[in-house]
Amino acid sequence: MKKKLITAVLAVTMAVGMLTGCGSGTGTGKREASGEKLVIWTNMNVEVDTIQKYADEWGEKNGRKVEVIHQSPSVQQFAQAVKSASGPDAVVGIPNDQLADYVNADLTAEVPQDLYADQDFSDAAIQACYVDGKRYAAPLSVETTALFYNTDLVSEVPKTWEELVDQAATDGGVQFDATSIYYDLGFVRACGGYIFKYQDGAYDTADIGLDNEGSVEAYAFINDLCNKYKLITADVTADIARSNFQNGKCAYYIGGPWDIDGFTSAGTKFAVAKMPTFHGQPFVTPVGTQVSFVSNSSKNQDAAWDFISYLMENGALGMYEAGDRIPAKLADQKLDEIQSNAYTQAFVEQINDGEPMPTVSEMGQLWSIHTNNIRSMWSGEQTPEEAAKNMVTQLKEAIELMNSGK
């Protein structure tokens, strides 16, 4: 399955390359005034000053001023802003699951053919930059989840979920938000389920695999975590799980790089490991990719892409030091400062088994539907099979309603 996905992405890359043809780096065909100020929006917070530093370096070399502004806009706000003369030329560091909304609103320019080579990045990072078979963004950093464990309570890290369940029963339990598809994806994928079918570089949102035989099996196990093994309580949330692990109330916790600083500051004794396998299969975790794109309304597209390229080539270590951002570029993941960090290395290893959440607007309809049906299953209101069937029915209805206004 994964080999087919990789082949599909590479095939799309070659096709996009042939279609974009030759010419300048961006292929925008637009003449740009030298020295015109570049406006960059970023969704990142603690990294703003770091991005500005690289922007100043690039600007000095290219005779331009660059202003980096922290913004977390809606698509509507962005669409309005780009109409202004002082609007953003590009967005740096936005979660890839938001990319499709900007693409569908016709706000993004396609990535120049020669801006970067897909093979320099993980499959998940590259797949995150494509929408409907076309490349609209550049990968900047990646993140995923892995298994945190309390080193005072755990002497041997489990290699399988079966081992984890056995150990957690005596070592203090495992905590994570098991109502969320973000954390449950690995169970679903290991059993042969999927969210939307991915083929030939695009997602088929009419083909939903959350109610097939494999997905039902996965949801049965998730039900057992709560009702049979008593390892998870029905009221669990990500915040509750994080707090319990931080305070030593459970042995295992599933979380991301964003949790490390909090646990370290609290004095929690912990380590991080790759996720255990499930049913003999690697546990697929969602890989979030912070991506950058250029507004198709910008008169500075060539310059904007050139700055993004500069940041990709030079900013890896600075971004990592500022906000623990794992570089998307494979070569940068081998930097000494990154390889020497045991926490980071666990996430880098897990990313190899990960995949992005579908880069389609329809994905936004699933989150609450999934959570509500898992809670209903845990309460005994429906079986795992009924939860899966209802989930898909409700998702199809929500997508139909969403698309009816287009």
C-alpha positions in Angstrom: 0.0 0.0 0.0 2.7 2.4 1.0 4.9 1.5 -2.0 1.9 2.3 -4.3 1.5 5.7 -2.5 5.1 6.5 -3.0 5.0 5.5 -6.7 1.9 7.6 -7.2 3.5 10.7 -5.7 6.6 10.3 -7.8 4.6 9.8 -10.9 2.6 13.0 -10.2 5.9 14.9 -9.6 7.2 13.9 -13.0 3.9 14.8 -14.6 3.9 18.2 -13.0 7.5 18.7 -14.1 6.6 18.1 -17.7 3.6 20.3 -17.6 5.3 23.3 -16.1 8.0 23.2 -18.8 11.1 25.4 -18.9 11.8 29.0 -18.2 12.5 31.0 -15.1 12.6 29.6 -11.6 9.0 30.4 -10.9 7.4 30.4 -14.4 5.1 33.2 -13.3 6.0 35.3 -16.4 5.7 38.5 -14.2 8.3 41.3 -14.2 9.1 42.5 -10.7 10.3 45.8 -9.5 13.7 45.4 -7.8 13.7 46.6 -4.2 9.9 46.3 -3.7 9.1 45.2 -0.1 8.2 41.6 0.4 5.4 40.9 3.0 5.5 37.4 4.6 2.8 36.1 6.9 3.7 33.2 9.2 1.4 31.0 11.3 4.4 30.2 13.5 4.7 32.1 16.8 8.0 31.7 18.7 9.9 31.4 15.4 8.8 34.9 14.1 12.1 36.6 15.0 14.1 33.7 13.5 12.2 33.9 10.2 12.8 37.7 10.2 16.5 37.1 10.7 16.7 34.9 7.6 14.4 37.4 5.8 16.9 40.2 6.6 19.8 38.1 5.3 18.0 37.3 2.1 16.9 40.9 1.7 20.4 42.2 2.1 21.6 39.9 -0.6 18.8 40.8 -3.0 18.3 44.5 -2.3 14.8 44.1 -0.8 13.1 44.8 2.5 11.1 41.9 4.0 8.5 42.2 6.7 7.5 39.1 8.6 4.2 39.3 10.4 2.6 36.7 12.7 -0.9 36.0 11.4 -3.3 33.0 11.8 -5.9 34.1 9.2 -8.9 32.4 8.0 -9.1 31.8 4.2 -11.6 34.7 4.0 -9.3 37.1 5.9 -6.4 36.1 3.6 -8.5 36.6 0.5 -9.4 40.1 1.6 -5.8 40.9 2.6 -4.2 40.0 -0.7 -6.4 42.6 -2.4 -4.5 45.3 -0.5 -1.2 46.8 -1.8 0.3 45.9 1.5 -1.1 42.4 1.6 1.0 39.2 2.0 3.1 37.9 -0.8 3.5 34.5 0.8 2.7 32.5 3.9 5.4 30.6 5.7 4.8 27.8 8.1 1.1 26.9 7.9 -0.2 23.4 8.8 -0.6 21.4 5.6 -4.2 20.4 6.5 -5.2 24.0 5.8 -3.6 24.1 2.4 -6.5 22.7 0.4 -8.8 25.5 1.7 -6.5 28.1 0.2 -6.1 26.2 -3.1 -9.8 25.6 -3.5 -10.3 29.4 -3.0 -7.9 30.0 -5.9 -5.5 31.9 -3.7 -2.2 30.0 -4.2 0.3 29.8 -7.0 1.8 26.5 -8.1 5.3 25.7 -7.0 8.0 26.3 -9.6 9.3 23.1 -11.1 12.9 23.6 -10.0 12.3 25.1 -6.5 13.1 21.8 -4.7 13.4 18.1 -5.5 10.8 15.9 -4.0 13.3 13.1 -3.3 15.0 15.3 -0.8 12.1 15.0 1.6 10.0 12.3 3.2 7.1 10.9 1.3 4.7 12.3 3.9 6.1 15.8 3.6 5.9 15.8 -0.2 2.4 14.3 -0.2 1.3 17.2 2.1 2.2 19.7 -0.5 0.0 18.3 -3.2 -3.6 19.1 -3.8 -5.5 17.3 -6.6 -2.2 16.1 -8.1 -0.6 19.6 -8.3 2.2 21.0 -6.0 1.1 24.2 -4.3 3.5 24.4 -1.3 7.0 23.8 -0.1 7.7 21.7 3.1 9.5 23.5 5.9 9.2 21.3 9.0 7.5 18.1 10.1 6.0 16.7 13.3 4.3 13.6 14.4 3.4 11.7 17.6 5.4 9.0 19.4 5.3 7.0 22.6 6.4 8.9 25.8 7.1 6.7 28.8 7.9 7.3 32.4 11.4 6.0 33.0 10.7 5.5 36.7 7.8 3.2 35.8 8.9 1.4 32.6 12.0 -0.7 32.5 11.5 -2.2 29.0 9.7 -0.3 26.1 7.0 -2.4 24.5 7.5 -3.2 20.8 3.9 -4.1 20.1 0.5 -2.8 21.2 -0.2 -6.2 22.7 2.8 -5.8 24.9 1.9 -2.3 25.8 -1.6 -3.3 26.9 -0.1 -6.0 29.2 2.5 -3.7 30.6 0.2 -0.7 31.0 -2.2 -2.8 33.2 0.6 -3.0 35.8 2.7 0.0 35.0 0.0 2.7 35.4 -1.9 2.8 32.1 -1.6 4.6 28.8 -3.1 8.0 28.1 -4.0 9.7 24.9 -7.1 11.2 23.3 -8.4 8.0 21.8 -11.6 9.8 20.6 -9.6 11.7 17.9 -8.8 10.3 14.5 -5.5 12.1 14.9 -4.4 9.5 17.5 -6.5 6.6 16.1 -5.2 6.6 12.5 -2.6 4.0 13.2 -5.1 1.4 14.4 -7.3 2.0 11.4 -4.4 1.9 8.9 -2.8 -1.2 10.4 -6.1 -3.1 9.9 -6.6 -2.0 6.3 -8.9 1.0 6.8 -8.4 4.5 5.6 -10.0 7.9 5.6 -10.2 8.9 1.9 -8.8 6.8 -0.8 -5.5 8.2 -2.1 -4.6 7.3 -5.7 -2.6 9.0 -8.5 -1.7 11.9 -6.4 -5.2 12.8 -5.3 -7.8 11.9 -2.7 -11.2 10.5 -3.7 -13.5 12.0 -1.0 -16.3 9.8 -2.2 -14.4 6.7 -1.3 -14.3 6.6 2.5 -12.8 3.6 4.3 -13.7 4.1 7.9 -16.4 1.5 7.9 -14.7 -1.4 6.1 -13.9 -4.6 8.0 -10.5 -3.4 9.0 -11.7 -0.2 10.5 -14.4 -2.0 12.5 -11.7 -4.2 13.9 -9.7 -1.1 14.8 -12.6 0.5 16.6 -13.3 -2.7 18.5 -9.8 -2.5 19.9 -10.2 1.2 20.8 -13.5 0.2 22.5 -11.6 -2.5 24.5 -9.0 0.0 25.7 -11.8 1.8 27.5 -14.3 -0.9 28.4 -12.3 -4.2 28.6 -8.7 -3.2 29.6 -9.8 -0.1 31.6 -6.7 1.7 30.4 -8.5 4.8 29.2 -11.5 6.6 30.8 -14.4 7.7 28.7 -13.8 11.4 29.6 -10.2 11.4 28.4 -9.0 14.5 26.5 -5.6 15.5 25.2 -5.2 17.9 28.2 -6.2 15.3 30.8 -3.8 12.7 29.3 -0.9 15.2 29.2 -1.5 16.3 32.8 -1.8 12.7 34.1 1.6 11.8 32.4 3.3 15.0 33.6 2.2 14.2 37.2 3.3 10.6 37.1 -0.2 9.2 37.1 0.4 7.0 34.1 3.3 5.1 32.5 2.7 5.9 28.9 1.5 8.8 26.9 1.1 9.5 23.2 2.1 13.0 22.2 4.3 15.2 20.1 7.4 17.4 20.2 5.3 20.2 21.5 5.0 18.3 24.8 8.7 18.1 25.5 9.3 21.5 27.0 6.4 21.2 29.4 7.4 17.8 30.7 11.0 18.9 31.1 10.1 22.0 33.0 7.8 20.0 35.3 10.7 17.6 36.1 8.9 14.6 34.6 11.3 11.7 34.1 10.6 10.5 30.6 11.9 9.2 27.3 10.4 8.9 23.9 10.2 5.9 21.6 8.8 4.9 18.2 5.2 3.7 18.3 4.7 0.0 18.9 3.4 -2.1 16.0 -0.3 -3.1 15.8 -1.4 -6.4 14.3 2.1 -6.9 13.1 2.1 -3.6 11.1 3.9 -0.3 11.6 1.8 2.1 13.5 1.0 4.9 11.0 1.0 8.3 12.8 -0.2 11.5 11.1 2.7 13.6 9.9 2.0 17.3 10.2 4.0 19.4 7.7 4.5 23.1 8.1 4.4 24.4 4.5 4.9 27.6 2.7 3.0 29.0 -0.3 2.9 32.1 -2.5 -0.2 34.1 -3.2 -1.2 34.0 -6.8 -2.2 37.7 -6.5 1.3 38.7 -5.5 3.3 40.9 -7.9 6.5 39.5 -6.3 6.0 35.8 -6.9 9.6 35.2 -8.1 11.1 36.9 -5.1 8.7 35.2 -2.7 9.6 31.8 -4.0 13.3 32.7 -3.8 13.0 33.7 -0.2 11.1 30.4 0.6 13.9 28.5 -1.1 16.5 30.4 0.9 14.7 29.6 4.2 14.5 25.9 3.2 18.2 25.8 2.4 19.5 27.8 5.3 17.0 27.9 8.1 16.8 24.3 9.4 19.0 24.7 12.4 17.7 28.1 13.4 14.1 27.0 13.2 15.0 23.9 15.3 16.7 25.9 18.0 13.9 28.4 18.1 10.9 26.1 18.3 12.0 22.5 18.2 10.9 22.3 14.5 12.1 19.1 12.9 13.4 20.0 9.4 11.4 18.5 6.6 14.5 18.1 4.5 16.1 14.6 5.0 19.7 15.8 4.9 18.9 18.4 7.6 17.6 15.8 9.9 21.1 14.4 10.0 22.6 17.6 11.5 24.7 16.8 14.6 22.5 19.0 16.8 19.4 17.0 15.8 20.9 13.5 15.7 22.3 14.0 19.2 18.9 14.7 20.7 17.3 11.4 21.7 13.8 12.9 21.9 14.0 14.3 18.4 15.4 11.2 17.0 12.4 9.1 18.2 10.1 11.4 16.2 12.3 11.4 13.1 12.2 7.5 13.2 8.4 7.6 13.6 7.9 10.0 10.7 9.2 7.2 8.4 6.1 5.3 9.3 3.8 8.3 9.0 1.5 9.8 6.4 -0.2 13.2 6.2 -3.8 13.7 7.1 -5.7 14.1 3.8 -5.0 17.5 2.2 -8.6 18.2 1.3 -11.2 20.6 2.7 -13.5 17.7 3.4 -11.2 16.5 6.1 -12.4 19.3 8.3 -15.8 17.6 8.6 -14.5 14.5 10.2 -13.0 15.6 13.5 -16.1 16.1 15.6 -18.0 13.3 13.9 -15.3 10.8 14.8 -15.0 12.0 18.4 -18.8 11.9 19.0 -19.1 8.4 17.6 -16.2 7.0 19.7 -17.7 8.5 22.8 -21.1 7.0 21.9 -19.4 3.6 21.4 -17.6 3.8 24.7 -20.9 4.6 26.5 -22.5 1.5 25.0 -25.0 3.4 22.8 -23.6 1.7 19.7 -21.3 -1.2 18.8 -18.0 -0.6 17.0 -19.6 -1.6 13.7 -22.5 0.8 14.3 -20.1 3.5 15.2 -18.1 3.0 12.0 -21.2 2.9 9.8 -22.7 6.0 11.4 -19.4 7.8 11.1 -19.3 7.3 7.4 -23.0 8.2 6.9 -22.6 11.4 8.9 -19.4 12.3 7.1 -20.9 11.9 3.7 -23.9 14.0 4.7 -21.6 16.7 6.0 -19.5 16.8 2.9 -22.7 17.0 0.7 -23.9 19.9 2.8 -20.5 21.6 2.6 -20.4 21.2 -1.2 -24.0 22.3 -1.7 -23.0 25.9 -1.2 -20.3 25.9 -3.9 
